[in-house]
Amino acid sequence: MVKEEKSLSAISLDMDGTLLNSAGQVSAENIAAIQRINQAKIPIVLASGRPINSLTRIGQEWLQVPIYRIGNNGATIANQRNQIIGQSLIDEAVVMSVAEIAEHYAINVNFSTMNKWIHFTHQTTSAAIDEYNETLDEYQVHTVTQFAKLNADIKNPVMKFGMKILDDVKFEQVRKALQNLPLTVVESDAHFLEAMAIGTSKYTALKRLAAIQGWSIDRVLAFGDYENDIELLDNVGFSVAMGNALATVKQTADYVTVDNDQHGVAKVLNYYSQYRNLPWL
C-alpha cells in the first residue's frame, strides 16, 4: 500500500544535544540534509535556549540557509530577515527575587538581556564590593545590592536566566523556590535550570510564529532531547526525540532517531526528502 504523503509546514530544530553534536558542531550530514529541505522550500526554525545572535551565526555560517529563530527558550522570536517579531520579558521585581534566591543559596546565575549577559557571581570573600563591573559583553555583580544599583542606573530587561547547580539537594531547593515565582522553569541540561516569564516556552513561541506565518502547527515536525523540548514535542503534528534524549522526551515523541553524534536529524530529514513522508508513518 502506498503511504499518504505527509507535507510539512515547517521544521523546528533544537540545538544542543540535537542538531549540534557532542563537540558543539553541526555535522556535514546534518548540514546537507537541511539544505535539501531548504531546496524543497520548507521553512527551518532553530529553537533553543541560546540567544538569537548565536542562532543567527549558526544559520549564516554553518547551515547557509534562511532560518527563523526562537531564542532564549521562547523569550525571543526572529524572522528570516533578522527582525525581532516577538519578545517576552521577566518582570524586574521577579528578577530581583531570583537574585535574592541566588544570594541565599550561594549560587551563580547568568541573566540574558538582548545585548548583554548579567553574571551574578556569589561573593565568596569578605572583601566588600561596592560597584558592579561592566565589560563589552557583560556586567558582573556579586550582591543583591549591586544588582539593584545596576538596574537603577541602566534598565536591562531580562528574557531568561540559567543556573548550574551540581548539588542535588540544593538543586531541588532552588527549583522549588523558583516555582513559587511567576516563571516557567525548565531543566535544559543536566544540573542546569533555566527560567523565562510565566507562559513562555519554545512551544508558545512556535505557536505565535506559526500564526504570523500562516503555518499549520499540525504540520510542523520538531526535534528535541531535553525537558525544555517536551511541551513542544507534545503539541506539534510530528515529533522526534534524539537517541541521547531523556527517557521522558522519548516517551513524548512520535519517533526516536539515533543520537546527535550519529546525525540523527539527517536520518529523519533524508527519509522525508526521499519519500515525502516520515519513517514512522
C-alpha positions as CSV (number, residue, x, y, z in Angstrom):
1,M,0.0,0.0,0.0
2,V,1.3,3.5,-0.9
3,K,1.7,5.8,2.1
4,E,-0.2,9.1,2.1
5,E,2.3,12.0,1.6
6,K,2.7,14.0,4.8
7,S,3.6,17.5,3.7
8,L,5.3,19.7,6.3
9,S,4.6,23.4,7.0
10,A,7.9,23.9,8.9
11,I,10.7,22.0,10.8
12,S,11.8,23.0,14.3
13,L,15.3,22.0,15.5
14,D,16.7,22.2,19.0
15,M,20.4,22.9,19.1
16,D,22.5,21.4,21.9
17,G,22.1,17.6,22.0
18,T,20.1,17.6,18.8
19,L,21.4,19.4,15.8
20,L,24.8,20.0,17.4
21,N,27.0,17.0,18.1
22,S,28.9,16.5,21.4
23,A,31.7,18.8,20.1
24,G,29.2,21.6,19.6
25,Q,29.4,21.4,15.8
26,V,26.8,20.7,13.1
27,S,27.9,17.7,11.1
28,A,28.3,17.8,7.3
29,E,25.5,15.2,7.1
30,N,23.1,17.4,9.1
31,I,24.0,20.5,7.0
32,A,23.4,18.7,3.7
33,A,20.1,17.3,4.9
34,I,18.9,20.8,6.0
35,Q,20.0,22.3,2.7
36,R,17.9,19.7,0.8
37,I,14.9,20.6,3.0
38,N,15.5,24.3,2.2
39,Q,15.5,23.5,-1.6
40,A,12.1,21.9,-1.0
41,K,11.0,25.4,0.4
42,I,10.1,24.0,3.8
43,P,10.9,26.7,6.5
44,I,13.6,25.9,9.1
45,V,13.2,27.1,12.7
46,L,16.1,26.9,15.2
47,A,14.5,26.7,18.6
48,S,17.0,26.9,21.5
49,G,17.9,28.2,24.9
50,R,20.7,30.0,23.1
51,P,20.4,33.7,22.4
52,I,19.2,34.9,19.0
53,N,22.7,36.1,17.9
54,S,24.1,32.6,18.4
55,L,21.3,31.1,16.3
56,T,21.9,33.7,13.6
57,R,25.5,32.8,13.4
58,I,24.8,29.1,13.1
59,G,22.3,29.7,10.3
60,Q,24.5,32.1,8.4
61,E,28.0,30.5,8.8
62,W,27.2,26.8,9.1
63,L,23.8,26.0,7.6
64,Q,23.8,28.7,5.0
65,V,20.1,28.7,4.6
66,P,17.4,31.3,5.6
67,I,16.1,30.5,9.1
68,Y,13.6,31.6,11.7
69,R,14.9,31.7,15.2
70,I,13.3,31.1,18.6
71,G,15.9,32.0,21.2
72,N,16.1,32.0,25.0
73,N,13.6,29.1,25.2
74,G,10.9,31.1,23.5
75,A,11.5,34.5,25.0
76,T,12.7,35.9,21.7
77,I,11.4,35.3,18.1
78,A,13.1,36.5,14.9
79,N,12.2,36.1,11.3
80,Q,14.3,35.3,8.3
81,R,15.3,39.0,7.9
82,N,16.7,39.0,11.4
83,Q,13.9,41.2,12.7
84,I,12.7,40.6,16.3
85,I,8.9,39.8,16.0
86,G,8.3,38.6,19.5
87,Q,9.8,39.1,22.9
88,S,8.9,38.1,26.5
89,L,10.5,39.8,29.4
90,I,10.7,38.8,33.1
91,D,9.3,41.4,35.5
92,E,12.1,43.4,37.2
93,A,10.8,42.6,40.7
94,V,10.9,38.8,39.8
95,V,14.5,39.2,38.6
96,M,15.4,40.8,41.9
97,S,13.7,37.9,43.8
98,V,15.8,35.5,41.7
99,A,19.0,37.4,42.7
100,E,17.9,37.1,46.4
101,I,17.5,33.3,46.0
102,A,20.9,33.1,44.4
103,E,22.5,35.0,47.2
104,H,20.6,32.9,49.8
105,Y,21.8,29.6,48.3
106,A,25.3,30.9,47.3
107,I,24.9,30.0,43.6
108,N,25.8,31.8,40.4
109,V,23.2,32.9,37.8
110,N,23.5,34.2,34.2
111,F,20.8,36.6,33.2
112,S,20.2,37.1,29.5
113,T,19.3,40.5,28.1
114,M,19.1,41.4,24.5
115,N,22.6,42.8,24.2
116,K,24.5,41.6,27.3
117,W,24.8,39.0,30.0
118,I,24.4,39.9,33.7
119,H,26.6,37.4,35.7
120,F,25.5,37.2,39.3
121,T,28.6,35.6,40.8
122,H,28.1,34.9,44.5
123,Q,30.7,36.7,46.6
124,T,32.9,34.2,48.5
125,T,35.3,36.6,50.1
126,S,34.7,39.0,53.0
127,A,36.0,42.0,50.9
128,A,33.2,44.5,50.3
129,I,32.4,45.1,46.6
130,D,30.6,48.4,46.1
131,E,30.2,48.6,42.3
132,Y,29.2,46.3,39.5
133,N,31.7,45.8,36.7
134,E,30.9,46.3,33.0
135,T,32.8,44.9,30.1
136,L,31.9,44.9,26.4
137,D,29.6,41.9,26.6
138,E,28.6,41.6,30.2
139,Y,28.0,43.0,33.7
140,Q,29.4,41.3,36.8
141,V,27.5,41.7,40.0
142,H,28.2,39.9,43.3
143,T,25.4,41.1,45.7
144,V,21.8,41.9,45.5
145,T,22.7,45.5,46.4
146,Q,24.9,45.7,43.4
147,F,22.2,44.2,41.2
148,A,19.7,46.8,42.4
149,K,22.2,49.6,41.7
150,L,22.8,48.3,38.2
151,N,19.0,48.2,37.5
152,A,18.6,51.7,38.9
153,D,21.4,53.0,36.7
154,I,20.7,51.1,33.4
155,K,17.5,49.3,32.7
156,N,18.4,45.8,31.5
157,P,15.2,43.8,30.7
158,V,15.9,40.1,31.3
159,M,14.5,37.5,29.0
160,K,15.9,34.3,30.6
161,F,18.3,33.2,33.3
162,G,20.2,30.0,33.8
163,M,22.0,28.4,36.7
164,K,24.1,25.2,37.0
165,I,23.8,23.5,40.4
166,L,25.7,20.3,40.9
167,D,24.5,19.7,44.5
168,D,21.3,17.6,44.0
169,V,19.7,18.8,47.3
170,K,20.4,22.4,46.6
171,F,19.2,21.9,43.0
172,E,15.7,20.8,44.2
173,Q,15.6,23.5,46.9
174,V,16.3,26.2,44.3
175,R,13.9,24.7,41.8
176,K,11.1,24.7,44.4
177,A,11.9,28.3,45.3
178,L,11.8,29.4,41.7
179,Q,8.5,27.6,41.1
180,N,6.9,29.9,43.7
181,L,7.6,32.9,41.3
182,P,5.7,33.7,38.1
183,L,8.2,31.9,35.9
184,T,8.4,29.0,33.5
185,V,11.1,26.8,35.0
186,V,12.8,24.0,33.0
187,E,15.8,21.8,33.2
188,S,17.6,22.3,29.9
189,D,20.6,20.1,30.6
190,A,22.0,18.0,33.4
191,H,22.0,20.1,36.6
192,F,21.1,23.2,34.7
193,L,17.9,25.2,35.4
194,E,16.6,27.9,33.1
195,A,13.6,30.1,33.5
196,M,11.6,32.6,31.5
197,A,8.5,34.7,32.1
198,I,5.4,32.7,33.0
199,G,3.8,31.2,29.9
200,T,6.9,31.5,27.8
201,S,8.3,28.4,26.1
202,K,9.6,27.1,22.8
203,Y,6.0,25.8,22.1
204,T,4.3,29.1,22.8
205,A,6.8,30.9,20.6
206,L,6.4,28.4,17.8
207,K,2.7,28.7,18.0
208,R,3.0,32.5,17.8
209,L,5.4,32.3,14.8
210,A,3.1,29.8,13.1
211,A,0.2,32.1,13.4
212,I,2.2,35.0,11.9
213,Q,3.5,32.9,9.0
214,G,0.2,31.0,8.4
215,W,1.7,27.6,9.2
216,S,-0.4,24.8,10.5
217,I,1.0,23.6,13.8
218,D,-0.3,20.2,13.0
219,R,2.1,20.0,10.0
220,V,5.2,21.0,12.0
221,L,8.0,18.5,12.5
222,A,10.0,19.1,15.7
223,F,13.2,17.6,17.1
224,G,14.4,17.7,20.7
225,D,16.3,16.0,23.6
226,Y,15.6,17.6,26.9
227,E,12.9,18.8,29.4
228,N,12.6,22.2,27.7
229,D,11.5,20.4,24.5
230,I,8.7,18.2,25.9
231,E,5.8,20.7,25.6
232,L,6.8,21.5,22.0
233,L,7.1,17.8,21.0
234,D,3.8,17.0,22.7
235,N,1.9,19.7,20.8
236,V,3.2,19.7,17.2
237,G,2.0,17.4,14.5
238,F,5.1,15.3,14.2
239,S,7.9,14.9,16.8
240,V,11.3,13.2,17.0
241,A,13.4,12.6,20.1
242,M,17.1,12.0,19.8
243,G,18.7,8.8,20.8
244,N,20.5,10.6,23.5
245,A,17.3,12.3,24.8
246,L,15.8,11.9,28.3
247,A,13.5,8.9,28.7
248,T,10.6,11.3,29.3
249,V,11.3,13.0,26.0
250,K,11.4,9.7,24.1
251,Q,8.1,8.7,25.7
252,T,6.6,12.0,24.5
253,A,7.8,11.9,20.9
254,D,6.3,10.0,17.9
255,Y,9.7,8.6,16.9
256,V,13.2,8.1,18.3
257,T,16.1,8.6,15.9
258,V,19.8,7.8,16.5
259,D,21.8,10.2,18.7
260,N,23.3,13.6,17.9
261,D,26.7,12.1,17.2
262,Q,25.2,9.8,14.6
263,H,23.5,12.6,12.6
264,G,20.0,11.7,14.0
265,V,18.4,14.8,12.4
266,A,19.8,14.0,9.0
267,K,18.4,10.4,9.2
268,V,14.9,11.7,9.5
269,L,15.2,14.6,7.1
270,N,16.8,12.5,4.4
271,Y,14.0,10.0,4.7
272,Y,11.5,12.8,4.2
273,S,13.4,14.3,1.3
274,Q,13.4,10.9,-0.5
275,Y,9.9,9.7,0.3
276,R,8.0,12.9,1.2
277,N,6.9,11.0,4.3
278,L,8.1,10.3,7.7
279,P,9.7,7.0,8.8
280,W,7.1,6.0,11.4
281,L,4.0,6.8,9.2
